[in-house]
Amino acid sequence: MTAVRLLSYNIRSLRDDPAAVARVVRANAPDVVCVQEVPRFWGWRLRRRRLARDCGLRIAAGRRACGLAVLAAPHVRRVAREFHLLTPDPGLHRRALAIAVLEIGGARLIAASTHLDLADGPRLRHVHEILAHLDRARARHGAPVVLAGDVNEEPGGPSWSLLAGRFQDGYAAAPSGGELTFTARAPKRRIDGVFTDPAVRVVACGVPPDDAGDHPLATDHRPLLAELETP
């Protein structure tokens, strides 16, 4: 088994304190970061590259659309990447799925980042689409899947339940640290999740400690750290 530290983080387009975002990421020493709301407007390429550099990482997957990215540490090899736009809904933000196929210590892993809608119907439909994309990626690359992101729904809701029925809910499987992810200043809801294939062992998952007090400075979500073991 290969140990993997995976962080999921909604950084709100770096509208708060980008330096605090980088400090939070570095403090958790991740191998992989699934990011939501990366910059996608003016100067987006430069801002994303600067974010990766400041975090000591590199961009492994993502496009301009929909504000999604997967970042990886220098020792992680990218094997392939994919980006899938989900079906659009008039008047709502376009949603997508960013996938990076990674090799860590000889083990292969599919890391996917997404950010689901606030509206119930589109959110549930997009989960079905995401599961289909991940099934195809698993078949193509022969690797287990870890899906992480901002679900915009709490456990027990239909979209969360569908994901938890197909994957392990990381925090439910091995709770460690904080449970609530939103808001960063006064967390009251668990709306961010890490979901893994059964072949991936969840060692620990939860909001990591914030000894430096950077969580409320960095963005409006708290990060979610999963310590995993992949076959």
C-alpha positions as CSV (number, residue, x, y, z in Angstrom):
1,M,0.0,0.0,0.0
2,T,1.1,3.5,-0.8
3,A,0.4,6.5,1.5
4,V,-1.3,9.5,-0.1
5,R,-2.2,12.8,1.5
6,L,-5.0,14.4,-0.4
7,L,-6.4,17.9,0.3
8,S,-9.8,19.2,-1.0
9,Y,-10.1,23.0,-0.9
10,N,-12.5,25.6,-2.2
11,I,-10.4,28.8,-2.4
12,R,-13.1,31.3,-3.6
13,S,-11.1,32.5,-6.6
14,L,-8.3,33.8,-4.3
15,R,-10.6,36.7,-3.4
16,D,-9.5,36.7,0.3
17,D,-5.8,36.1,1.2
18,P,-3.8,34.1,-1.4
19,A,-0.8,34.0,0.9
20,A,-3.0,32.4,3.6
21,V,-4.2,29.8,1.1
22,A,-0.6,28.8,0.3
23,R,0.3,28.6,4.0
24,V,-2.7,26.3,4.7
25,V,-1.8,24.0,1.8
26,R,1.9,23.9,2.7
27,A,1.1,23.3,6.4
28,N,-0.7,20.0,5.4
29,A,2.1,18.8,3.0
30,P,-0.3,17.2,0.5
31,D,0.7,14.9,-2.3
32,V,-2.5,15.9,-4.2
33,V,-4.9,18.9,-3.9
34,C,-8.3,18.9,-5.5
35,V,-9.2,22.6,-5.8
36,Q,-12.5,24.3,-6.4
37,E,-13.0,28.0,-7.5
38,V,-9.5,28.5,-8.8
39,P,-9.2,31.8,-10.8
40,R,-10.9,31.7,-14.2
41,F,-11.1,35.3,-15.3
42,W,-8.5,38.1,-15.9
43,G,-5.0,36.7,-15.6
44,W,-6.2,33.2,-14.7
45,R,-3.2,31.3,-16.1
46,L,-0.6,33.4,-14.2
47,R,-2.7,33.3,-11.0
48,R,-3.0,29.5,-11.1
49,R,0.7,29.0,-11.8
50,R,1.5,31.4,-9.0
51,L,-0.8,29.5,-6.7
52,A,0.8,26.2,-7.5
53,R,4.3,27.6,-7.1
54,D,3.5,29.2,-3.8
55,C,2.1,25.9,-2.6
56,G,5.1,24.0,-3.7
57,L,3.0,22.1,-6.3
58,R,2.3,21.9,-10.0
59,I,-0.8,21.9,-12.0
60,A,-1.8,18.3,-13.0
61,A,-5.3,18.9,-14.4
62,G,-7.8,21.6,-15.1
63,R,-9.0,24.1,-17.7
64,R,-10.2,27.7,-17.6
65,A,-13.8,26.7,-17.5
66,C,-15.6,26.1,-14.2
67,G,-12.8,26.9,-11.8
68,L,-11.5,23.4,-11.1
69,A,-7.9,22.0,-10.8
70,V,-5.9,19.2,-9.5
71,L,-2.5,20.1,-8.1
72,A,0.3,17.6,-7.4
73,A,3.6,17.5,-5.5
74,P,6.8,17.4,-7.5
75,H,7.4,13.7,-6.7
76,V,4.0,12.7,-8.2
77,R,4.0,11.8,-11.8
78,R,1.0,12.7,-14.0
79,V,0.0,9.8,-16.3
80,A,-3.0,11.4,-18.0
81,R,-5.6,14.1,-17.4
82,E,-9.2,14.7,-18.5
83,F,-11.8,17.5,-18.2
84,H,-15.5,17.0,-18.6
85,L,-18.1,19.7,-18.9
86,L,-21.4,18.6,-17.3
87,T,-24.8,19.3,-18.9
88,P,-25.7,23.0,-18.6
89,D,-28.7,24.6,-16.9
90,P,-29.9,28.1,-18.0
91,G,-29.1,30.7,-15.5
92,L,-26.8,28.5,-13.5
93,H,-23.0,28.2,-13.4
94,R,-21.6,25.6,-15.7
95,R,-20.3,22.6,-13.8
96,A,-17.5,20.2,-14.6
97,L,-15.2,17.4,-13.5
98,A,-11.4,17.7,-13.6
99,I,-9.5,14.4,-13.5
100,A,-5.8,13.7,-13.0
101,V,-4.4,10.1,-13.3
102,L,-1.4,10.1,-11.0
103,E,1.4,7.8,-10.1
104,I,2.7,8.0,-6.5
105,G,5.4,5.6,-5.3
106,G,4.6,3.1,-8.0
107,A,0.8,3.2,-7.3
108,R,-1.7,4.7,-9.7
109,L,-4.6,6.8,-8.5
110,I,-7.4,8.8,-10.3
111,A,-7.9,12.1,-8.5
112,A,-11.0,14.0,-9.5
113,S,-12.2,17.5,-8.4
114,T,-15.7,18.9,-8.7
115,H,-18.0,21.6,-7.4
116,L,-21.7,20.9,-7.5
117,D,-24.6,23.2,-7.9
118,L,-26.7,24.9,-5.2
119,A,-29.8,23.8,-7.0
120,D,-31.1,20.3,-6.0
121,G,-32.1,19.0,-9.4
122,P,-29.0,19.9,-11.4
123,R,-26.8,18.8,-8.5
124,L,-28.3,15.3,-8.5
125,R,-28.2,15.0,-12.3
126,H,-24.6,16.0,-12.3
127,V,-23.7,13.4,-9.7
128,H,-25.0,10.7,-12.1
129,E,-22.9,12.2,-14.9
130,I,-19.8,12.3,-12.7
131,L,-20.2,8.7,-11.7
132,A,-20.5,7.7,-15.4
133,H,-17.3,9.7,-16.2
134,L,-15.4,8.1,-13.3
135,D,-16.5,4.6,-14.3
136,R,-15.1,5.1,-17.8
137,A,-11.9,6.6,-16.4
138,R,-11.5,3.6,-14.0
139,A,-11.9,1.2,-16.9
140,R,-9.4,3.2,-19.1
141,H,-6.7,3.6,-16.6
142,G,-7.1,0.6,-14.3
143,A,-6.8,2.7,-11.1
144,P,-8.9,3.4,-8.1
145,V,-10.8,6.7,-7.9
146,V,-10.8,9.5,-5.3
147,L,-13.4,12.2,-5.9
148,A,-13.2,15.4,-3.8
149,G,-15.0,18.7,-3.8
150,D,-17.6,21.1,-2.7
151,V,-20.9,19.1,-2.8
152,N,-23.0,22.1,-1.7
153,E,-25.1,19.6,0.2
154,E,-24.8,17.9,3.6
155,P,-24.7,14.2,4.4
156,G,-28.2,12.6,4.1
157,G,-29.2,14.7,1.0
158,P,-29.9,12.8,-2.2
159,S,-26.7,13.8,-4.0
160,W,-24.5,13.1,-1.0
161,S,-26.2,9.8,-0.4
162,L,-25.7,8.7,-4.0
163,L,-22.0,9.4,-3.8
164,A,-21.7,7.7,-0.4
165,G,-23.5,4.7,-1.8
166,R,-20.9,4.2,-4.5
167,F,-17.9,5.4,-2.6
168,Q,-16.6,5.6,0.9
169,D,-17.4,8.9,2.6
170,G,-13.9,9.7,3.9
171,Y,-14.9,11.5,7.1
172,A,-17.6,8.9,8.0
173,A,-15.1,6.1,7.4
174,A,-12.2,7.4,9.5
175,P,-13.1,10.7,11.2
176,S,-10.1,12.8,12.3
177,G,-9.9,16.5,13.1
178,G,-12.9,18.7,12.5
179,E,-16.1,17.7,10.7
180,L,-17.7,21.0,9.6
181,T,-16.2,22.8,6.5
182,F,-18.5,25.8,5.9
183,T,-18.1,28.7,6.7
184,A,-14.4,29.0,7.6
185,R,-15.1,31.6,10.2
186,A,-18.1,29.9,11.9
187,P,-18.4,26.4,10.5
188,K,-21.9,25.0,10.8
189,R,-22.2,22.6,7.8
190,R,-20.3,19.7,6.3
191,I,-20.6,20.3,2.6
192,D,-17.2,19.3,1.3
193,G,-16.3,15.7,0.9
194,V,-13.6,13.2,-0.1
195,F,-15.1,10.0,-1.6
196,T,-12.9,6.9,-2.3
197,D,-13.2,3.6,-4.0
198,P,-13.4,0.7,-1.6
199,A,-9.9,-0.4,-2.7
200,V,-8.5,2.8,-1.2
201,R,-8.1,2.6,2.6
202,V,-9.1,5.8,4.4
203,V,-6.7,6.2,7.4
204,A,-8.0,9.5,8.5
205,C,-10.2,12.3,7.1
206,G,-11.3,15.7,8.4
207,V,-10.6,19.4,8.7
208,P,-6.9,19.6,9.8
209,P,-5.8,21.8,12.8
210,D,-5.3,25.5,12.2
211,D,-2.5,26.3,14.5
212,A,-1.6,29.5,12.6
213,G,-5.2,30.8,12.4
214,D,-5.1,30.9,8.6
215,H,-8.4,29.1,7.8
216,P,-10.7,32.2,8.2
217,L,-8.2,34.4,6.4
218,A,-7.7,32.2,3.4
219,T,-11.2,31.6,2.0
220,D,-14.8,30.8,3.1
221,H,-14.4,27.0,3.3
222,R,-12.2,25.0,5.6
223,P,-9.8,22.5,3.9
224,L,-10.5,18.8,4.1
225,L,-7.5,16.5,4.5
226,A,-7.6,12.8,3.8
227,E,-4.8,10.4,4.6
228,L,-5.2,7.4,2.3
229,E,-3.5,4.1,1.4
230,T,-3.8,3.0,-2.2
231,P,-3.1,-0.5,-3.5
